[in-house]
Amino acid sequence: MAIGRLMLAVACALVLTAPSTAASTSSQVYRPAIMRMEYTVGTVTGVVHAPRTLVGERPIVFDYRTDDNRAQTLARRGFIVVLVSDAAVLTRHLELWRDLHADTGPLAERFAGFAGHFAVAEP
């Protein structure tokens, strides 16, 4: 009898202390982890905002007008955002990321985890 009560008490304690799987976080509260990385290749500088975990192929956005806050918002929605210093060097950034997609070029070592998780459209 005492063993039965003890087992019941242990079962209740497990149920009461277990994390709830029924509750879900509102999509307005949920903020996936994002990362911010910078790169410089010659005179070309970029700032990358992306989800910390890259699963599947993610859309990539190149922008020279967006600020960090907007880029972080897009990254939380699953985008890879590359902020470029000037529209005049946008073509060079595209070339760097095309090379990275093929797992080659100067970004290949630092951004190795990105290869295969995005596609840059051909001009």
PEBELZI-V615623 format. One record per residue. RES is the residue in one small letter. SS is DSSP state (~ for helix, > for strand, _ for the rest). PSI is psi as a letter, one per 30 degrees, with the letter a starting at -180 (NA if undefined). OMEGA is omega in degrees with one decimal (999 if undefined). Layout:
BEGIN
res=RES ss=SS psi=PSI omega=OMEGA
res=RES ss=SS psi=PSI omega=OMEGA
END
This chain:
BEGIN
res=m ss=_ psi=e omega=179.6
res=a ss=~ psi=e omega=178.4
res=i ss=~ psi=e omega=178.7
res=g ss=~ psi=e omega=177.7
res=r ss=~ psi=e omega=179.0
res=l ss=~ psi=e omega=179.4
res=m ss=~ psi=e omega=177.1
res=l ss=~ psi=e omega=178.9
res=a ss=~ psi=e omega=178.9
res=v ss=~ psi=e omega=179.4
res=a ss=~ psi=e omega=177.8
res=c ss=~ psi=e omega=179.4
res=a ss=~ psi=e omega=178.7
res=l ss=~ psi=e omega=180.0
res=v ss=~ psi=e omega=-177.1
res=l ss=~ psi=f omega=-178.1
res=t ss=~ psi=f omega=179.9
res=a ss=_ psi=k omega=176.5
res=p ss=_ psi=k omega=-178.1
res=s ss=_ psi=k omega=176.2
res=t ss=_ psi=f omega=-178.7
res=a ss=_ psi=e omega=-178.6
res=a ss=_ psi=k omega=176.5
res=s ss=_ psi=l omega=179.5
res=t ss=_ psi=k omega=177.4
res=s ss=_ psi=k omega=179.3
res=s ss=_ psi=f omega=178.4
res=q ss=_ psi=f omega=-179.5
res=v ss=_ psi=e omega=-176.2
res=y ss=_ psi=k omega=178.9
res=r ss=_ psi=j omega=178.9
res=p ss=_ psi=l omega=-179.9
res=a ss=_ psi=k omega=178.3
res=i ss=> psi=l omega=178.1
res=m ss=> psi=l omega=177.2
res=r ss=> psi=k omega=-179.8
res=m ss=> psi=l omega=178.4
res=e ss=> psi=l omega=173.5
res=y ss=> psi=l omega=174.7
res=t ss=> psi=k omega=176.8
res=v ss=> psi=j omega=-174.3
res=g ss=_ psi=b omega=179.8
res=t ss=_ psi=g omega=-177.8
res=v ss=> psi=k omega=-179.5
res=t ss=> psi=k omega=178.4
res=g ss=> psi=l omega=175.1
res=v ss=> psi=k omega=-175.9
res=v ss=> psi=k omega=171.6
res=h ss=> psi=k omega=-176.2
res=a ss=> psi=l omega=171.8
res=p ss=> psi=k omega=-178.8
res=r ss=_ psi=e omega=177.6
res=t ss=_ psi=j omega=-179.9
res=l ss=_ psi=j omega=179.2
res=v ss=_ psi=k omega=-179.0
res=g ss=_ psi=a omega=179.5
res=e ss=_ psi=k omega=-177.0
res=r ss=> psi=k omega=174.9
res=p ss=_ psi=k omega=179.4
res=i ss=> psi=k omega=-178.1
res=v ss=> psi=k omega=173.6
res=f ss=> psi=k omega=-177.7
res=d ss=> psi=k omega=177.0
res=y ss=_ psi=g omega=-179.0
res=r ss=_ psi=f omega=-175.3
res=t ss=_ psi=k omega=176.3
res=d ss=_ psi=l omega=-178.0
res=d ss=~ psi=e omega=-177.8
res=n ss=~ psi=e omega=179.0
res=r ss=~ psi=e omega=178.1
res=a ss=~ psi=e omega=178.0
res=q ss=~ psi=e omega=177.6
res=t ss=~ psi=e omega=178.1
res=l ss=~ psi=e omega=179.1
res=a ss=~ psi=e omega=177.2
res=r ss=~ psi=f omega=178.0
res=r ss=_ psi=g omega=174.4
res=g ss=_ psi=g omega=-179.6
res=f ss=_ psi=l omega=165.8
res=i ss=> psi=k omega=-176.2
res=v ss=> psi=k omega=178.0
res=v ss=> psi=j omega=177.0
res=l ss=> psi=k omega=-178.3
res=v ss=> psi=l omega=-174.5
res=s ss=_ psi=f omega=-174.0
res=d ss=_ psi=k omega=179.8
res=a ss=~ psi=f omega=-177.8
res=a ss=~ psi=f omega=-179.0
res=v ss=~ psi=g omega=-178.9
res=l ss=~ psi=e omega=179.4
res=t ss=~ psi=e omega=179.4
res=r ss=~ psi=e omega=177.0
res=h ss=~ psi=e omega=178.2
res=l ss=~ psi=e omega=178.2
res=e ss=~ psi=e omega=179.7
res=l ss=~ psi=e omega=-177.9
res=w ss=~ psi=f omega=173.1
res=r ss=~ psi=e omega=176.4
res=d ss=~ psi=e omega=179.7
res=l ss=~ psi=e omega=178.4
res=h ss=~ psi=e omega=177.0
res=a ss=_ psi=g omega=-179.5
res=d ss=_ psi=h omega=176.2
res=t ss=_ psi=l omega=175.1
res=g ss=_ psi=l omega=-173.6
res=p ss=_ psi=f omega=178.8
res=l ss=_ psi=f omega=-172.0
res=a ss=_ psi=e omega=-178.2
res=e ss=_ psi=e omega=-175.7
res=r ss=_ psi=e omega=-176.5
res=f ss=_ psi=h omega=-175.8
res=a ss=~ psi=e omega=-178.9
res=g ss=~ psi=f omega=-179.3
res=f ss=~ psi=f omega=-175.4
res=a ss=_ psi=k omega=179.7
res=g ss=_ psi=f omega=-178.9
res=h ss=_ psi=g omega=177.6
res=f ss=> psi=l omega=174.7
res=a ss=_ psi=k omega=176.3
res=v ss=_ psi=k omega=-178.4
res=a ss=_ psi=k omega=175.7
res=e ss=_ psi=k omega=-178.8
res=p ss=_ psi=NA omega=999
END
